[in-house]
């Protein structure tokens, strides 16, 4: 086309990024790629390999090795050999390596950007301007945590070898999110990149070599799901970190159950994009572009449900459809395109099928008139209107460039619709009224909220989900917990649960008048549904009393009562503190009675029981104190604005208390949970249940709203499992035998609730183990609210 | 690239102009609308989002090779070649006019395959005092003369004086009048007064096209910019323009984004078509391409031609010429190789 002709059309024309260096590098990989194990490049043990393809053209870029279980084993062993020395290095030494990696990534940034765009199909603009800079930033930020670990995480240490499995949508960024915090804190890693996108992980491995990273600290094994399974199953791995689909996340949750591996999952989403009538509508339209057409919508936190206030819906859709006309699809290496290719034909088919399903269910299709490139794996930007919350496309994660629009009438309805999903990853709120936006943000059940923005990320700001979008945070101080553990755990012994004593037929009279210990549900003492009781025996087998035998219907009722007590979460922290102090006061008033009960049930000396009661009172004070002090943080990401890291309650927590100590174990677990605003369903100690049933009256006289604490006595293992299976329970704590811990982890996969299943003997009387920040962190989840500002 | 140009030159229609679509070009059309406060009060502008839009656009859109050359030629055609200095003289203005007639060195124009095209700047922009000289110097060229005629740059002389100045400029042959608004009306929220003032100017302009300078640097916030844009358009402005070039901050991309979105919304509401002119501080070819890309994205190709888009600039042309020379020769250029304005 001549200059004169272009002057008529004023088109953009091609603007290709050179792929010369990238192709030369790929060519240098040889016939089949190798694995990076123990600091060296090794051939995979098996002969299997697979093609990696440029989705924009269908061109085969390279053959990638399929790592076998033997390869994974070798990688884990290399990582295990390297780990003690790596963790023992002074933080400053580890910091220097992470700093070097950050610098190396910057020095080779264009090569990374081009290879990633070729293999993934995303536009070079994104890899160059978003992905790679964020990767470098992640290593810089975590170089800092390596430097500060000794001072800031003095009582914590590395987990060991971490198995990390990452997705194809942000290949290098997800690698950075996994590797940087892990190695910063002294862990070593075995990472598997996604099958569709292995190349930049191999390039990163080269950088590890250049940085002189000690052999075995980072190991990269390529392969499909089988390689991932081998990592998940490997007994030498202490922790699995997974980012990917909720479906696979659920399988990993089941597979790791009972293995003792810790687990963080960053899974799918169906994130709401909420536009109020007082928003800057043009800004919000651009927001939609960044929300759902970034990376062709293949983003776990993509704003894929457009919720627009009814009064502006028509105007907003008109603006949005007009904007869609100017989006440019094409060659990922063209510097002037907005959308590249879908990663793989499998994904393209899934998108097509889901959109077809949406249309069958009555949705209206909006796509720009411009033609989609004929060859290659492309799908146009798509808006579906006329979608109802019940539609498939409104519920299922499409993972493509498709946004579905719905309307709301009021802020309350917006929140209700936004939360009407099993997911809870992110949300975007558009309003120029600060008081409205900041009212909505905390009400959204998700880990990230962007106010007048979308898809913003920073290494210093935690990212992660609520509900079935997973658990754990990546980035920021809140992300460090996922790669460290309390030091004392290293020497902790497995918990030893005593068998129930045999009933001797004797009765130990405690009070003159018979008392019936019922269940405690919704603030009332309730008879167990089944109408059975179980004995609480002294160590010698004498009958101390009887408690209700709770069953699954009682669990159902207790969870329902907890659900209704939602107001507790928004009760002022001062108010919650007052109630915890009041509970302490009322327990103190009956200290003698409790000590006698404990003494009778445990056979311990009266003085010992009195100490347990006194400690319990003190612990209630501890959490009364903490109730208004577990502050969040104000992050300062690189923008004019702030990100508020708010500690929010998990929701409805199920707590299976340690069997011993009966009273202190109950107080030590329930008090932090309710102090942080959770509602709890508690299964108390079985052998010392009367200490807790006696507690009903303490609760009743302490102004605690009904439903905040619900207690079901009975078979502790069975009831805990019932709670683990309950989908309205958001988290479960189990302190007891390892076998049940494993079953609980497995059962929790249903709604991917957060599990803290601990099968080690914790010294509940010692403050270092029995109280403090660890409990607060478990009782909360961090929500980051991004607030860019400026006039 | 030169091959492509030559092949075009062979097939180009004969004649002095190849602006083939000129008859279909969208022109400003804005009789104004009765003053209402609603659109002014409905303005919602998010600064961070505006900044993000323009910042990411720089990475999303680029033109290379022949496309870049064509876009730069178009940029030249959209320049209001301007001199607004206290030491202006008739001689200086005549030199500027000569540059406006032939902004691009003939050999470069030919090498771009545009020998047959009449490439000129969009207009010449001067103080009232030099309108007559400019009209004379541009006689027969078709290049309009724009005058800044309302107590430029502060606009604080009496309204009657300003209106008289407009009438005199039009009488001297200016076909475009760049007025400045009373910033006080914006800063105090006196929208009715602003509207009445601009409307009076429009009436004084008669057949001349009126460009209303908001002096956005003085208005400070994007919210003020958007509100003032609305009022200026409701009062009948044919163009809205950012700056006099004399404020602390002149044209910026975020300000542009807000003003051109107002143009879009105003057209949607009234059907009236308003042009846009960023002025001040746009001095490089790269800047010019960024503005053109933003216009194309937000308003479409109709706003990529001088009827609806102008750059108010003095030094921009020199940089564009050098870029085009580089495009043609592959060598970086020297200023003295191009005629000065």
HADDOCK unambig.tbl for C-alpha pairs under 7 A between the chains (distance, minus, plus):
assign (segid A and resid 1 and name CA) (segid B and resid 4 and name CA) 6.54 0.50 0.50
assign (segid A and resid 2 and name CA) (segid B and resid 4 and name CA) 5.37 0.50 0.50
assign (segid A and resid 2 and name CA) (segid B and resid 5 and name CA) 5.04 0.50 0.50
assign (segid A and resid 2 and name CA) (segid B and resid 8 and name CA) 5.72 0.50 0.50
assign (segid A and resid 3 and name CA) (segid B and resid 5 and name CA) 6.37 0.50 0.50
assign (segid A and resid 3 and name CA) (segid B and resid 66 and name CA) 5.69 0.50 0.50
assign (segid A and resid 3 and name CA) (segid B and resid 67 and name CA) 6.71 0.50 0.50
assign (segid A and resid 3 and name CA) (segid B and resid 69 and name CA) 6.81 0.50 0.50
assign (segid A and resid 3 and name CA) (segid B and resid 70 and name CA) 5.01 0.50 0.50
assign (segid A and resid 3 and name CA) (segid B and resid 112 and name CA) 6.51 0.50 0.50
assign (segid A and resid 3 and name CA) (segid B and resid 113 and name CA) 6.84 0.50 0.50
assign (segid A and resid 4 and name CA) (segid B and resid 113 and name CA) 6.93 0.50 0.50
assign (segid A and resid 4 and name CA) (segid B and resid 114 and name CA) 6.48 0.50 0.50
assign (segid A and resid 6 and name CA) (segid B and resid 67 and name CA) 6.43 0.50 0.50
assign (segid A and resid 6 and name CA) (segid B and resid 70 and name CA) 6.06 0.50 0.50
assign (segid A and resid 7 and name CA) (segid B and resid 70 and name CA) 5.52 0.50 0.50
assign (segid A and resid 7 and name CA) (segid B and resid 71 and name CA) 6.95 0.50 0.50
assign (segid A and resid 7 and name CA) (segid B and resid 74 and name CA) 6.81 0.50 0.50
assign (segid A and resid 10 and name CA) (segid B and resid 301 and name CA) 7.00 0.50 0.50
assign (segid A and resid 12 and name CA) (segid B and resid 63 and name CA) 5.54 0.50 0.50
assign (segid A and resid 12 and name CA) (segid B and resid 67 and name CA) 6.46 0.50 0.50
assign (segid A and resid 13 and name CA) (segid B and resid 63 and name CA) 6.44 0.50 0.50
assign (segid A and resid 13 and name CA) (segid B and resid 67 and name CA) 5.98 0.50 0.50
assign (segid A and resid 15 and name CA) (segid B and resid 62 and name CA) 6.92 0.50 0.50
assign (segid A and resid 15 and name CA) (segid B and resid 63 and name CA) 6.46 0.50 0.50
assign (segid A and resid 15 and name CA) (segid B and resid 64 and name CA) 5.81 0.50 0.50
assign (segid A and resid 125 and name CA) (segid B and resid 59 and name CA) 6.03 0.50 0.50
assign (segid A and resid 125 and name CA) (segid B and resid 60 and name CA) 6.46 0.50 0.50
assign (segid A and resid 279 and name CA) (segid B and resid 44 and name CA) 6.46 0.50 0.50
assign (segid A and resid 280 and name CA) (segid B and resid 44 and name CA) 4.75 0.50 0.50
assign (segid A and resid 280 and name CA) (segid B and resid 45 and name CA) 5.26 0.50 0.50
assign (segid A and resid 280 and name CA) (segid B and resid 46 and name CA) 6.06 0.50 0.50
assign (segid A and resid 283 and name CA) (segid B and resid 46 and name CA) 6.79 0.50 0.50
assign (segid A and resid 283 and name CA) (segid B and resid 49 and name CA) 5.60 0.50 0.50
assign (segid A and resid 283 and name CA) (segid B and resid 50 and name CA) 6.67 0.50 0.50
assign (segid A and resid 326 and name CA) (segid B and resid 297 and name CA) 6.51 0.50 0.50
assign (segid A and resid 335 and name CA) (segid B and resid 60 and name CA) 6.48 0.50 0.50
assign (segid A and resid 335 and name CA) (segid B and resid 61 and name CA) 6.83 0.50 0.50
assign (segid A and resid 335 and name CA) (segid B and resid 62 and name CA) 6.82 0.50 0.50
assign (segid A and resid 336 and name CA) (segid B and resid 60 and name CA) 4.91 0.50 0.50
assign (segid A and resid 336 and name CA) (segid B and resid 61 and name CA) 4.32 0.50 0.50
assign (segid A and resid 336 and name CA) (segid B and resid 62 and name CA) 5.63 0.50 0.50
assign (segid A and resid 337 and name CA) (segid B and resid 60 and name CA) 6.13 0.50 0.50
assign (segid A and resid 338 and name CA) (segid B and resid 60 and name CA) 6.45 0.50 0.50
assign (segid A and resid 432 and name CA) (segid B and resid 44 and name CA) 6.78 0.50 0.50
assign (segid A and resid 453 and name CA) (segid B and resid 49 and name CA) 6.94 0.50 0.50
assign (segid A and resid 788 and name CA) (segid B and resid 48 and name CA) 6.33 0.50 0.50
assign (segid A and resid 789 and name CA) (segid B and resid 48 and name CA) 6.26 0.50 0.50
assign (segid A and resid 790 and name CA) (segid B and resid 47 and name CA) 5.77 0.50 0.50
assign (segid A and resid 790 and name CA) (segid B and resid 48 and name CA) 6.41 0.50 0.50
assign (segid A and resid 791 and name CA) (segid B and resid 47 and name CA) 5.69 0.50 0.50
assign (segid A and resid 791 and name CA) (segid B and resid 221 and name CA) 6.04 0.50 0.50
